[in-house]
Amino acid sequence: MPTVQTPSANVFPDLSNLEKTFRDDRSGDRAREILAYLKNVVNSTEAMLNVETGLDRRVIVRLIEGFHAASRIVRHIWEHVHGCALAV
C-alpha cells in the first residue's frame, strides 16, 4: 500500500480549528500546505484503485470524494476569513 508523504509538518492540529489557523495565515501558505497534503492523500488513495476490486473499490472512491470535499472546504474557509481568493 502506498504511503502518504506530508509536504510539511503534521496538518492535523491545524485541521482541528481551521478558522483560527487561517486567521493567522495571511499569506495562504499554511492553507496551500494543507491542500497539498490532501492532494497527496488523494493521489495515494487513487493508486490503491489499481489493486482493489468490488466493495473495496467503492469505498476507496468514496474516500477520494471525501478528500476532494475537504479540499473545497479548506479553500472556502480561508477565502471567507480573508475575503479574497486563495492562489494555489
Distance bins in CASP14 RR format, pairs under 12 A and 6 or more apart:
PFRMAT RR
TARGET T0000
AUTHOR 0000-0000-0000
RMODE 2
METHOD distances of the structure
MODEL  1
1 44 0 0 0 0 1 0 0 0 0 0 0
1 45 0 0 0 0 1 0 0 0 0 0 0
1 47 0 0 0 0 1 0 0 0 0 0 0
1 48 1 0 0 1 0 0 0 0 0 0 0
1 50 0 0 0 0 0 1 0 0 0 0 0
1 51 0 0 0 0 1 0 0 0 0 0 0
1 52 0 0 0 0 0 1 0 0 0 0 0
1 56 0 0 0 0 0 1 0 0 0 0 0
1 60 0 0 0 0 0 1 0 0 0 0 0
2 40 0 0 0 0 1 0 0 0 0 0 0
2 41 0 0 0 0 1 0 0 0 0 0 0
2 42 0 0 0 0 0 1 0 0 0 0 0
2 43 0 0 0 0 1 0 0 0 0 0 0
2 44 1 0 1 0 0 0 0 0 0 0 0
2 45 0 0 0 0 1 0 0 0 0 0 0
2 46 0 0 0 0 1 0 0 0 0 0 0
2 47 1 0 1 0 0 0 0 0 0 0 0
2 48 1 0 0 1 0 0 0 0 0 0 0
2 49 0 0 0 0 0 1 0 0 0 0 0
2 50 0 0 0 0 0 1 0 0 0 0 0
2 51 0 0 0 0 1 0 0 0 0 0 0
2 60 0 0 0 0 0 1 0 0 0 0 0
3 40 0 0 0 0 1 0 0 0 0 0 0
3 41 0 0 0 0 0 1 0 0 0 0 0
3 43 0 0 0 0 0 1 0 0 0 0 0
3 44 1 0 0 1 0 0 0 0 0 0 0
3 45 0 0 0 0 0 1 0 0 0 0 0
3 47 0 0 0 0 0 1 0 0 0 0 0
3 48 0 0 0 0 0 1 0 0 0 0 0
4 10 0 0 0 0 0 1 0 0 0 0 0
4 11 0 0 0 0 0 1 0 0 0 0 0
4 36 0 0 0 0 0 1 0 0 0 0 0
4 37 1 0 0 1 0 0 0 0 0 0 0
4 38 0 0 0 0 1 0 0 0 0 0 0
4 39 0 0 0 0 0 1 0 0 0 0 0
4 40 1 0 1 0 0 0 0 0 0 0 0
4 41 1 0 1 0 0 0 0 0 0 0 0
4 42 0 0 0 0 1 0 0 0 0 0 0
4 43 0 0 0 0 1 0 0 0 0 0 0
4 44 1 0 1 0 0 0 0 0 0 0 0
4 45 0 0 0 0 1 0 0 0 0 0 0
4 46 0 0 0 0 0 1 0 0 0 0 0
4 47 0 0 0 0 0 1 0 0 0 0 0
4 48 0 0 0 0 0 1 0 0 0 0 0
4 63 0 0 0 0 0 1 0 0 0 0 0
4 67 0 0 0 0 0 1 0 0 0 0 0
5 36 0 0 0 0 1 0 0 0 0 0 0
5 37 0 0 0 0 1 0 0 0 0 0 0
5 39 0 0 0 0 0 1 0 0 0 0 0
5 40 1 0 1 0 0 0 0 0 0 0 0
5 41 0 0 0 0 1 0 0 0 0 0 0
5 43 0 0 0 0 1 0 0 0 0 0 0
5 44 0 0 0 0 1 0 0 0 0 0 0
6 12 0 0 0 0 1 0 0 0 0 0 0
6 14 0 0 0 0 0 1 0 0 0 0 0
6 33 0 0 0 0 1 0 0 0 0 0 0
6 34 0 0 0 0 1 0 0 0 0 0 0
6 36 0 0 0 0 1 0 0 0 0 0 0
6 37 1 0 1 0 0 0 0 0 0 0 0
6 38 0 0 0 0 0 1 0 0 0 0 0
6 39 0 0 0 0 0 1 0 0 0 0 0
6 40 1 0 0 1 0 0 0 0 0 0 0
6 41 0 0 0 0 1 0 0 0 0 0 0
6 44 0 0 0 0 0 1 0 0 0 0 0
7 29 0 0 0 0 0 1 0 0 0 0 0
7 30 0 0 0 0 0 1 0 0 0 0 0
7 32 0 0 0 0 1 0 0 0 0 0 0
7 33 1 0 1 0 0 0 0 0 0 0 0
7 34 0 0 0 0 1 0 0 0 0 0 0
7 35 0 0 0 0 1 0 0 0 0 0 0
7 36 1 0 1 0 0 0 0 0 0 0 0
7 37 1 0 1 0 0 0 0 0 0 0 0
7 38 0 0 0 0 0 1 0 0 0 0 0
7 39 0 0 0 0 1 0 0 0 0 0 0
7 40 1 0 0 1 0 0 0 0 0 0 0
7 41 0 0 0 0 0 1 0 0 0 0 0
7 43 0 0 0 0 0 1 0 0 0 0 0
8 14 0 0 0 0 1 0 0 0 0 0 0
8 29 0 0 0 0 1 0 0 0 0 0 0
8 30 0 0 0 0 1 0 0 0 0 0 0
8 31 0 0 0 0 0 1 0 0 0 0 0
8 32 0 0 0 0 1 0 0 0 0 0 0
8 33 1 0 1 0 0 0 0 0 0 0 0
8 34 0 0 0 0 1 0 0 0 0 0 0
8 35 0 0 0 0 0 1 0 0 0 0 0
8 36 1 0 0 1 0 0 0 0 0 0 0
8 37 1 0 0 1 0 0 0 0 0 0 0
8 40 0 0 0 0 0 1 0 0 0 0 0
9 29 0 0 0 0 0 1 0 0 0 0 0
9 30 0 0 0 0 1 0 0 0 0 0 0
9 33 0 0 0 0 1 0 0 0 0 0 0
9 34 0 0 0 0 0 1 0 0 0 0 0
9 37 0 0 0 0 1 0 0 0 0 0 0
10 16 0 0 0 0 0 1 0 0 0 0 0
10 33 0 0 0 0 0 1 0 0 0 0 0
10 34 0 0 0 0 0 1 0 0 0 0 0
10 37 0 0 0 0 1 0 0 0 0 0 0
11 18 0 0 0 0 0 1 0 0 0 0 0
11 21 0 0 0 0 1 0 0 0 0 0 0
11 30 0 0 0 0 1 0 0 0 0 0 0
11 31 0 0 0 0 0 1 0 0 0 0 0
11 32 0 0 0 0 0 1 0 0 0 0 0
11 33 1 0 0 1 0 0 0 0 0 0 0
11 34 1 0 1 0 0 0 0 0 0 0 0
11 35 0 0 0 0 1 0 0 0 0 0 0
11 36 0 0 0 0 1 0 0 0 0 0 0
11 37 1 0 1 0 0 0 0 0 0 0 0
11 38 0 0 0 0 1 0 0 0 0 0 0
11 39 0 0 0 0 0 1 0 0 0 0 0
11 40 0 0 0 0 0 1 0 0 0 0 0
11 41 0 0 0 0 1 0 0 0 0 0 0
11 70 0 0 0 0 0 1 0 0 0 0 0
11 71 0 0 0 0 0 1 0 0 0 0 0
11 74 0 0 0 0 1 0 0 0 0 0 0
12 18 0 0 0 0 0 1 0 0 0 0 0
12 21 0 0 0 0 0 1 0 0 0 0 0
12 34 0 0 0 0 1 0 0 0 0 0 0
12 37 0 0 0 0 1 0 0 0 0 0 0
12 38 0 0 0 0 0 1 0 0 0 0 0
13 20 0 0 0 0 0 1 0 0 0 0 0
13 21 0 0 0 0 1 0 0 0 0 0 0
13 30 0 0 0 0 0 1 0 0 0 0 0
13 34 0 0 0 0 0 1 0 0 0 0 0
14 20 0 0 0 0 1 0 0 0 0 0 0
14 21 1 0 1 0 0 0 0 0 0 0 0
14 22 0 0 0 0 1 0 0 0 0 0 0
14 23 0 0 0 0 0 1 0 0 0 0 0
14 24 0 0 0 0 1 0 0 0 0 0 0
14 25 0 0 0 0 1 0 0 0 0 0 0
14 28 0 0 0 0 0 1 0 0 0 0 0
14 29 0 0 0 0 0 1 0 0 0 0 0
14 30 1 0 0 1 0 0 0 0 0 0 0
14 31 0 0 0 0 1 0 0 0 0 0 0
14 32 0 0 0 0 0 1 0 0 0 0 0
14 33 0 0 0 0 1 0 0 0 0 0 0
14 34 1 0 0 1 0 0 0 0 0 0 0
14 35 0 0 0 0 0 1 0 0 0 0 0
14 37 0 0 0 0 1 0 0 0 0 0 0
14 38 0 0 0 0 0 1 0 0 0 0 0
14 74 0 0 0 0 1 0 0 0 0 0 0
14 77 0 0 0 0 0 1 0 0 0 0 0
14 78 0 0 0 0 0 1 0 0 0 0 0
15 21 1 0 0 1 0 0 0 0 0 0 0
15 22 0 0 0 0 0 1 0 0 0 0 0
15 30 0 0 0 0 0 1 0 0 0 0 0
15 31 0 0 0 0 0 1 0 0 0 0 0
15 33 0 0 0 0 0 1 0 0 0 0 0
15 34 1 0 0 1 0 0 0 0 0 0 0
15 35 0 0 0 0 0 1 0 0 0 0 0
15 37 0 0 0 0 1 0 0 0 0 0 0
15 38 0 0 0 0 1 0 0 0 0 0 0
15 70 0 0 0 0 1 0 0 0 0 0 0
15 71 0 0 0 0 0 1 0 0 0 0 0
15 73 0 0 0 0 1 0 0 0 0 0 0
15 74 0 0 0 0 1 0 0 0 0 0 0
15 77 0 0 0 0 0 1 0 0 0 0 0
16 34 0 0 0 0 0 1 0 0 0 0 0
17 23 0 0 0 0 1 0 0 0 0 0 0
17 24 0 0 0 0 0 1 0 0 0 0 0
17 25 0 0 0 0 0 1 0 0 0 0 0
17 77 0 0 0 0 0 1 0 0 0 0 0
17 81 0 0 0 0 0 1 0 0 0 0 0
18 24 0 0 0 0 0 1 0 0 0 0 0
18 25 0 0 0 0 1 0 0 0 0 0 0
18 30 0 0 0 0 1 0 0 0 0 0 0
18 31 0 0 0 0 1 0 0 0 0 0 0
18 34 0 0 0 0 1 0 0 0 0 0 0
18 35 0 0 0 0 0 1 0 0 0 0 0
18 70 0 0 0 0 0 1 0 0 0 0 0
18 73 1 0 0 1 0 0 0 0 0 0 0
18 74 1 0 0 1 0 0 0 0 0 0 0
18 75 0 0 0 0 0 1 0 0 0 0 0
18 76 0 0 0 0 1 0 0 0 0 0 0
18 77 1 0 1 0 0 0 0 0 0 0 0
18 78 1 0 0 1 0 0 0 0 0 0 0
18 79 0 0 0 0 0 1 0 0 0 0 0
18 80 0 0 0 0 1 0 0 0 0 0 0
18 81 0 0 0 0 1 0 0 0 0 0 0
19 25 0 0 0 0 0 1 0 0 0 0 0
19 31 0 0 0 0 0 1 0 0 0 0 0
19 73 0 0 0 0 0 1 0 0 0 0 0
19 74 0 0 0 0 0 1 0 0 0 0 0
19 76 0 0 0 0 0 1 0 0 0 0 0
19 77 1 0 0 1 0 0 0 0 0 0 0
19 78 0 0 0 0 1 0 0 0 0 0 0
19 79 0 0 0 0 0 1 0 0 0 0 0
19 80 0 0 0 0 1 0 0 0 0 0 0
19 81 1 0 0 1 0 0 0 0 0 0 0
19 82 0 0 0 0 0 1 0 0 0 0 0
20 30 0 0 0 0 0 1 0 0 0 0 0
20 77 0 0 0 0 0 1 0 0 0 0 0
20 78 0 0 0 0 0 1 0 0 0 0 0
20 81 0 0 0 0 1 0 0 0 0 0 0
21 28 0 0 0 0 0 1 0 0 0 0 0
21 29 0 0 0 0 0 1 0 0 0 0 0
21 30 1 0 0 1 0 0 0 0 0 0 0
21 31 0 0 0 0 1 0 0 0 0 0 0
21 33 0 0 0 0 0 1 0 0 0 0 0
21 34 0 0 0 0 1 0 0 0 0 0 0
21 74 0 0 0 0 1 0 0 0 0 0 0
21 77 0 0 0 0 1 0 0 0 0 0 0
21 78 0 0 0 0 1 0 0 0 0 0 0
21 81 0 0 0 0 1 0 0 0 0 0 0
22 28 1 0 0 1 0 0 0 0 0 0 0
22 29 0 0 0 0 0 1 0 0 0 0 0
22 30 1 0 0 1 0 0 0 0 0 0 0
22 31 1 0 1 0 0 0 0 0 0 0 0
22 32 0 0 0 0 0 1 0 0 0 0 0
22 33 0 0 0 0 0 1 0 0 0 0 0
22 34 0 0 0 0 1 0 0 0 0 0 0
22 35 0 0 0 0 0 1 0 0 0 0 0
22 73 0 0 0 0 0 1 0 0 0 0 0
22 74 0 0 0 0 1 0 0 0 0 0 0
22 75 0 0 0 0 0 1 0 0 0 0 0
22 76 0 0 0 0 0 1 0 0 0 0 0
22 77 1 0 1 0 0 0 0 0 0 0 0
22 78 1 0 1 0 0 0 0 0 0 0 0
22 79 0 0 0 0 1 0 0 0 0 0 0
22 80 0 0 0 0 1 0 0 0 0 0 0
22 81 1 0 1 0 0 0 0 0 0 0 0
22 82 1 0 0 1 0 0 0 0 0 0 0
22 83 0 0 0 0 0 1 0 0 0 0 0
22 84 0 0 0 0 0 1 0 0 0 0 0
22 86 0 0 0 0 1 0 0 0 0 0 0
23 30 0 0 0 0 0 1 0 0 0 0 0
23 31 0 0 0 0 0 1 0 0 0 0 0
23 77 0 0 0 0 1 0 0 0 0 0 0
23 78 0 0 0 0 1 0 0 0 0 0 0
23 80 0 0 0 0 0 1 0 0 0 0 0
23 81 1 0 1 0 0 0 0 0 0 0 0
23 82 0 0 0 0 1 0 0 0 0 0 0
23 83 0 0 0 0 0 1 0 0 0 0 0
24 30 1 0 0 1 0 0 0 0 0 0 0
24 31 0 0 0 0 0 1 0 0 0 0 0
24 78 0 0 0 0 0 1 0 0 0 0 0
24 81 0 0 0 0 1 0 0 0 0 0 0
24 82 0 0 0 0 0 1 0 0 0 0 0
25 31 1 0 1 0 0 0 0 0 0 0 0
25 32 0 0 0 0 1 0 0 0 0 0 0
25 33 0 0 0 0 1 0 0 0 0 0 0
25 34 0 0 0 0 1 0 0 0 0 0 0
25 35 0 0 0 0 0 1 0 0 0 0 0
25 74 0 0 0 0 0 1 0 0 0 0 0
25 77 0 0 0 0 0 1 0 0 0 0 0
25 78 1 0 0 1 0 0 0 0 0 0 0
25 79 0 0 0 0 0 1 0 0 0 0 0
25 81 0 0 0 0 1 0 0 0 0 0 0
25 82 0 0 0 0 1 0 0 0 0 0 0
25 86 0 0 0 0 1 0 0 0 0 0 0
26 78 0 0 0 0 0 1 0 0 0 0 0
26 81 0 0 0 0 1 0 0 0 0 0 0
26 82 1 0 0 1 0 0 0 0 0 0 0
26 83 0 0 0 0 0 1 0 0 0 0 0
26 84 0 0 0 0 0 1 0 0 0 0 0
26 86 0 0 0 0 0 1 0 0 0 0 0
27 33 0 0 0 0 0 1 0 0 0 0 0
27 78 0 0 0 0 0 1 0 0 0 0 0
27 82 0 0 0 0 1 0 0 0 0 0 0
27 84 0 0 0 0 0 1 0 0 0 0 0
27 86 0 0 0 0 0 1 0 0 0 0 0
27 87 0 0 0 0 0 1 0 0 0 0 0
28 34 0 0 0 0 1 0 0 0 0 0 0
28 35 0 0 0 0 1 0 0 0 0 0 0
28 36 0 0 0 0 0 1 0 0 0 0 0
28 74 0 0 0 0 0 1 0 0 0 0 0
28 75 0 0 0 0 0 1 0 0 0 0 0
28 77 0 0 0 0 0 1 0 0 0 0 0
28 78 1 0 0 1 0 0 0 0 0 0 0
28 79 0 0 0 0 0 1 0 0 0 0 0
28 81 0 0 0 0 0 1 0 0 0 0 0
28 82 1 0 0 1 0 0 0 0 0 0 0
28 84 0 0 0 0 0 1 0 0 0 0 0
28 85 0 0 0 0 0 1 0 0 0 0 0
28 86 1 0 0 1 0 0 0 0 0 0 0
28 87 0 0 0 0 1 0 0 0 0 0 0
28 88 0 0 0 0 1 0 0 0 0 0 0
29 35 0 0 0 0 0 1 0 0 0 0 0
29 36 0 0 0 0 0 1 0 0 0 0 0
29 78 0 0 0 0 0 1 0 0 0 0 0
29 86 0 0 0 0 0 1 0 0 0 0 0
29 87 0 0 0 0 0 1 0 0 0 0 0
29 88 0 0 0 0 0 1 0 0 0 0 0
30 36 0 0 0 0 0 1 0 0 0 0 0
30 37 0 0 0 0 0 1 0 0 0 0 0
30 74 0 0 0 0 1 0 0 0 0 0 0
30 77 0 0 0 0 0 1 0 0 0 0 0
30 78 0 0 0 0 1 0 0 0 0 0 0
30 81 0 0 0 0 0 1 0 0 0 0 0
30 82 0 0 0 0 0 1 0 0 0 0 0
30 86 0 0 0 0 0 1 0 0 0 0 0
31 37 0 0 0 0 0 1 0 0 0 0 0
31 38 0 0 0 0 0 1 0 0 0 0 0
31 71 0 0 0 0 0 1 0 0 0 0 0
31 73 0 0 0 0 0 1 0 0 0 0 0
31 74 1 0 0 1 0 0 0 0 0 0 0
31 75 1 0 0 1 0 0 0 0 0 0 0
31 76 0 0 0 0 0 1 0 0 0 0 0
31 77 0 0 0 0 1 0 0 0 0 0 0
31 78 1 0 1 0 0 0 0 0 0 0 0
31 79 0 0 0 0 1 0 0 0 0 0 0
31 80 0 0 0 0 0 1 0 0 0 0 0
31 81 0 0 0 0 1 0 0 0 0 0 0
31 82 0 0 0 0 1 0 0 0 0 0 0
31 84 0 0 0 0 0 1 0 0 0 0 0
31 85 0 0 0 0 0 1 0 0 0 0 0
31 86 1 0 1 0 0 0 0 0 0 0 0
31 87 0 0 0 0 0 1 0 0 0 0 0
31 88 0 0 0 0 1 0 0 0 0 0 0
32 38 0 0 0 0 0 1 0 0 0 0 0
32 39 0 0 0 0 0 1 0 0 0 0 0
32 71 0 0 0 0 0 1 0 0 0 0 0
32 74 0 0 0 0 1 0 0 0 0 0 0
32 75 0 0 0 0 1 0 0 0 0 0 0
32 78 0 0 0 0 1 0 0 0 0 0 0
32 86 1 0 0 1 0 0 0 0 0 0 0
32 87 0 0 0 0 1 0 0 0 0 0 0
32 88 1 0 1 0 0 0 0 0 0 0 0
33 39 0 0 0 0 0 1 0 0 0 0 0
33 40 0 0 0 0 0 1 0 0 0 0 0
33 74 0 0 0 0 0 1 0 0 0 0 0
33 78 0 0 0 0 0 1 0 0 0 0 0
33 86 0 0 0 0 0 1 0 0 0 0 0
33 88 0 0 0 0 0 1 0 0 0 0 0
34 40 0 0 0 0 0 1 0 0 0 0 0
34 41 0 0 0 0 0 1 0 0 0 0 0
34 67 0 0 0 0 0 1 0 0 0 0 0
34 70 0 0 0 0 1 0 0 0 0 0 0
34 71 0 0 0 0 1 0 0 0 0 0 0
34 73 0 0 0 0 0 1 0 0 0 0 0
34 74 1 0 1 0 0 0 0 0 0 0 0
34 75 0 0 0 0 1 0 0 0 0 0 0
34 77 0 0 0 0 0 1 0 0 0 0 0
34 78 0 0 0 0 1 0 0 0 0 0 0
34 86 0 0 0 0 0 1 0 0 0 0 0
34 88 0 0 0 0 0 1 0 0 0 0 0
35 41 0 0 0 0 0 1 0 0 0 0 0
35 42 0 0 0 0 0 1 0 0 0 0 0
35 67 0 0 0 0 0 1 0 0 0 0 0
35 68 0 0 0 0 0 1 0 0 0 0 0
35 70 0 0 0 0 1 0 0 0 0 0 0
35 71 1 0 1 0 0 0 0 0 0 0 0
35 72 0 0 0 0 1 0 0 0 0 0 0
35 73 0 0 0 0 0 1 0 0 0 0 0
35 74 1 0 1 0 0 0 0 0 0 0 0
35 75 1 0 0 1 0 0 0 0 0 0 0
35 76 0 0 0 0 0 1 0 0 0 0 0
35 77 0 0 0 0 0 1 0 0 0 0 0
35 78 0 0 0 0 1 0 0 0 0 0 0
35 86 0 0 0 0 1 0 0 0 0 0 0
35 87 0 0 0 0 0 1 0 0 0 0 0
35 88 1 0 0 1 0 0 0 0 0 0 0
36 42 0 0 0 0 0 1 0 0 0 0 0
36 43 0 0 0 0 0 1 0 0 0 0 0
36 71 0 0 0 0 1 0 0 0 0 0 0
36 74 0 0 0 0 0 1 0 0 0 0 0
36 88 0 0 0 0 1 0 0 0 0 0 0
37 43 0 0 0 0 0 1 0 0 0 0 0
37 44 0 0 0 0 0 1 0 0 0 0 0
37 67 0 0 0 0 1 0 0 0 0 0 0
37 70 0 0 0 0 1 0 0 0 0 0 0
37 71 0 0 0 0 1 0 0 0 0 0 0
37 74 0 0 0 0 1 0 0 0 0 0 0
38 44 0 0 0 0 0 1 0 0 0 0 0
38 45 0 0 0 0 0 1 0 0 0 0 0
38 63 0 0 0 0 0 1 0 0 0 0 0
38 64 0 0 0 0 0 1 0 0 0 0 0
38 66 0 0 0 0 1 0 0 0 0 0 0
38 67 1 0 1 0 0 0 0 0 0 0 0
38 68 0 0 0 0 1 0 0 0 0 0 0
38 69 0 0 0 0 1 0 0 0 0 0 0
38 70 1 0 1 0 0 0 0 0 0 0 0
38 71 1 0 1 0 0 0 0 0 0 0 0
38 72 0 0 0 0 1 0 0 0 0 0 0
38 73 0 0 0 0 1 0 0 0 0 0 0
38 74 1 0 0 1 0 0 0 0 0 0 0
38 75 0 0 0 0 0 1 0 0 0 0 0
38 88 0 0 0 0 0 1 0 0 0 0 0
39 45 0 0 0 0 0 1 0 0 0 0 0
39 46 0 0 0 0 0 1 0 0 0 0 0
39 64 0 0 0 0 0 1 0 0 0 0 0
39 67 0 0 0 0 1 0 0 0 0 0 0
39 68 0 0 0 0 1 0 0 0 0 0 0
39 70 0 0 0 0 0 1 0 0 0 0 0
39 71 1 0 0 1 0 0 0 0 0 0 0
39 74 0 0 0 0 0 1 0 0 0 0 0
39 75 0 0 0 0 0 1 0 0 0 0 0
39 88 0 0 0 0 1 0 0 0 0 0 0
40 46 0 0 0 0 0 1 0 0 0 0 0
40 47 0 0 0 0 0 1 0 0 0 0 0
40 67 0 0 0 0 1 0 0 0 0 0 0
40 71 0 0 0 0 0 1 0 0 0 0 0
41 47 0 0 0 0 0 1 0 0 0 0 0
41 48 0 0 0 0 0 1 0 0 0 0 0
41 60 0 0 0 0 0 1 0 0 0 0 0
41 63 0 0 0 0 1 0 0 0 0 0 0
41 64 0 0 0 0 1 0 0 0 0 0 0
41 66 0 0 0 0 1 0 0 0 0 0 0
41 67 1 0 1 0 0 0 0 0 0 0 0
41 68 0 0 0 0 0 1 0 0 0 0 0
41 70 0 0 0 0 1 0 0 0 0 0 0
41 71 0 0 0 0 1 0 0 0 0 0 0
42 48 0 0 0 0 0 1 0 0 0 0 0
42 49 0 0 0 0 0 1 0 0 0 0 0
42 60 0 0 0 0 0 1 0 0 0 0 0
42 61 0 0 0 0 0 1 0 0 0 0 0
42 63 0 0 0 0 1 0 0 0 0 0 0
42 64 1 0 1 0 0 0 0 0 0 0 0
42 65 0 0 0 0 1 0 0 0 0 0 0
42 66 0 0 0 0 1 0 0 0 0 0 0
42 67 1 0 1 0 0 0 0 0 0 0 0
42 68 1 0 0 1 0 0 0 0 0 0 0
42 69 0 0 0 0 0 1 0 0 0 0 0
42 70 0 0 0 0 1 0 0 0 0 0 0
42 71 0 0 0 0 1 0 0 0 0 0 0
43 49 0 0 0 0 0 1 0 0 0 0 0
43 64 0 0 0 0 1 0 0 0 0 0 0
43 67 0 0 0 0 1 0 0 0 0 0 0
43 68 0 0 0 0 0 1 0 0 0 0 0
44 50 0 0 0 0 0 1 0 0 0 0 0
44 60 0 0 0 0 0 1 0 0 0 0 0
44 63 0 0 0 0 0 1 0 0 0 0 0
44 64 0 0 0 0 0 1 0 0 0 0 0
44 67 0 0 0 0 1 0 0 0 0 0 0
45 51 0 0 0 0 0 1 0 0 0 0 0
45 52 0 0 0 0 0 1 0 0 0 0 0
45 56 0 0 0 0 0 1 0 0 0 0 0
45 57 0 0 0 0 0 1 0 0 0 0 0
45 59 0 0 0 0 0 1 0 0 0 0 0
45 60 1 0 1 0 0 0 0 0 0 0 0
45 61 0 0 0 0 1 0 0 0 0 0 0
45 62 0 0 0 0 0 1 0 0 0 0 0
45 63 1 0 1 0 0 0 0 0 0 0 0
45 64 1 0 1 0 0 0 0 0 0 0 0
45 65 0 0 0 0 0 1 0 0 0 0 0
45 66 0 0 0 0 1 0 0 0 0 0 0
45 67 1 0 0 1 0 0 0 0 0 0 0
45 68 0 0 0 0 0 1 0 0 0 0 0
46 52 0 0 0 0 0 1 0 0 0 0 0
46 57 0 0 0 0 0 1 0 0 0 0 0
46 60 0 0 0 0 1 0 0 0 0 0 0
46 61 0 0 0 0 1 0 0 0 0 0 0
46 63 0 0 0 0 1 0 0 0 0 0 0
46 64 1 0 0 1 0 0 0 0 0 0 0
46 65 0 0 0 0 0 1 0 0 0 0 0
46 67 0 0 0 0 1 0 0 0 0 0 0
46 68 0 0 0 0 0 1 0 0 0 0 0
47 60 0 0 0 0 1 0 0 0 0 0 0
47 64 0 0 0 0 0 1 0 0 0 0 0
48 56 0 0 0 0 1 0 0 0 0 0 0
48 57 0 0 0 0 1 0 0 0 0 0 0
48 59 0 0 0 0 1 0 0 0 0 0 0
48 60 1 0 1 0 0 0 0 0 0 0 0
48 61 0 0 0 0 0 1 0 0 0 0 0
48 63 0 0 0 0 1 0 0 0 0 0 0
48 64 0 0 0 0 1 0 0 0 0 0 0
49 56 0 0 0 0 1 0 0 0 0 0 0
49 57 1 0 0 1 0 0 0 0 0 0 0
49 58 0 0 0 0 0 1 0 0 0 0 0
49 59 0 0 0 0 0 1 0 0 0 0 0
49 60 1 0 1 0 0 0 0 0 0 0 0
49 61 1 0 0 1 0 0 0 0 0 0 0
49 62 0 0 0 0 0 1 0 0 0 0 0
49 63 0 0 0 0 0 1 0 0 0 0 0
49 64 0 0 0 0 1 0 0 0 0 0 0
50 56 0 0 0 0 0 1 0 0 0 0 0
50 57 0 0 0 0 1 0 0 0 0 0 0
50 60 0 0 0 0 0 1 0 0 0 0 0
51 57 0 0 0 0 1 0 0 0 0 0 0
51 60 0 0 0 0 1 0 0 0 0 0 0
52 58 0 0 0 0 1 0 0 0 0 0 0
52 59 0 0 0 0 1 0 0 0 0 0 0
52 60 1 0 1 0 0 0 0 0 0 0 0
52 61 0 0 0 0 1 0 0 0 0 0 0
52 63 0 0 0 0 0 1 0 0 0 0 0
52 64 0 0 0 0 0 1 0 0 0 0 0
53 59 0 0 0 0 0 1 0 0 0 0 0
53 60 0 0 0 0 0 1 0 0 0 0 0
54 60 0 0 0 0 1 0 0 0 0 0 0
54 61 0 0 0 0 0 1 0 0 0 0 0
55 61 0 0 0 0 0 1 0 0 0 0 0
55 62 0 0 0 0 0 1 0 0 0 0 0
56 62 0 0 0 0 0 1 0 0 0 0 0
56 63 0 0 0 0 0 1 0 0 0 0 0
57 63 0 0 0 0 0 1 0 0 0 0 0
57 64 0 0 0 0 0 1 0 0 0 0 0
58 64 0 0 0 0 0 1 0 0 0 0 0
58 65 0 0 0 0 0 1 0 0 0 0 0
59 65 0 0 0 0 0 1 0 0 0 0 0
59 66 0 0 0 0 0 1 0 0 0 0 0
60 66 0 0 0 0 0 1 0 0 0 0 0
60 67 0 0 0 0 0 1 0 0 0 0 0
61 67 0 0 0 0 0 1 0 0 0 0 0
61 68 0 0 0 0 0 1 0 0 0 0 0
62 68 0 0 0 0 0 1 0 0 0 0 0
62 69 0 0 0 0 0 1 0 0 0 0 0
63 69 0 0 0 0 0 1 0 0 0 0 0
63 70 0 0 0 0 0 1 0 0 0 0 0
64 70 0 0 0 0 0 1 0 0 0 0 0
64 71 0 0 0 0 0 1 0 0 0 0 0
65 71 0 0 0 0 0 1 0 0 0 0 0
65 72 0 0 0 0 0 1 0 0 0 0 0
66 72 0 0 0 0 1 0 0 0 0 0 0
66 73 0 0 0 0 1 0 0 0 0 0 0
66 74 0 0 0 0 0 1 0 0 0 0 0
67 73 0 0 0 0 0 1 0 0 0 0 0
67 74 0 0 0 0 0 1 0 0 0 0 0
68 74 0 0 0 0 0 1 0 0 0 0 0
68 75 0 0 0 0 0 1 0 0 0 0 0
69 75 0 0 0 0 0 1 0 0 0 0 0
69 76 0 0 0 0 0 1 0 0 0 0 0
70 76 0 0 0 0 0 1 0 0 0 0 0
70 77 0 0 0 0 0 1 0 0 0 0 0
71 77 0 0 0 0 0 1 0 0 0 0 0
71 78 0 0 0 0 0 1 0 0 0 0 0
71 86 0 0 0 0 0 1 0 0 0 0 0
71 88 0 0 0 0 1 0 0 0 0 0 0
72 78 0 0 0 0 0 1 0 0 0 0 0
72 79 0 0 0 0 0 1 0 0 0 0 0
72 86 0 0 0 0 0 1 0 0 0 0 0
72 88 0 0 0 0 0 1 0 0 0 0 0
73 79 0 0 0 0 0 1 0 0 0 0 0
73 80 0 0 0 0 0 1 0 0 0 0 0
74 80 0 0 0 0 0 1 0 0 0 0 0
74 81 0 0 0 0 0 1 0 0 0 0 0
74 86 0 0 0 0 1 0 0 0 0 0 0
74 88 0 0 0 0 0 1 0 0 0 0 0
75 81 0 0 0 0 0 1 0 0 0 0 0
75 82 0 0 0 0 0 1 0 0 0 0 0
75 84 0 0 0 0 0 1 0 0 0 0 0
75 85 0 0 0 0 1 0 0 0 0 0 0
75 86 1 0 1 0 0 0 0 0 0 0 0
75 87 0 0 0 0 0 1 0 0 0 0 0
75 88 1 0 0 1 0 0 0 0 0 0 0
76 82 0 0 0 0 0 1 0 0 0 0 0
76 83 0 0 0 0 0 1 0 0 0 0 0
76 85 0 0 0 0 0 1 0 0 0 0 0
76 86 0 0 0 0 1 0 0 0 0 0 0
77 83 0 0 0 0 0 1 0 0 0 0 0
77 86 0 0 0 0 1 0 0 0 0 0 0
78 84 0 0 0 0 1 0 0 0 0 0 0
78 85 0 0 0 0 1 0 0 0 0 0 0
78 86 1 0 1 0 0 0 0 0 0 0 0
78 87 0 0 0 0 0 1 0 0 0 0 0
78 88 0 0 0 0 0 1 0 0 0 0 0
79 85 1 0 1 0 0 0 0 0 0 0 0
79 86 1 0 1 0 0 0 0 0 0 0 0
79 87 0 0 0 0 0 1 0 0 0 0 0
79 88 0 0 0 0 0 1 0 0 0 0 0
80 86 0 0 0 0 0 1 0 0 0 0 0
END
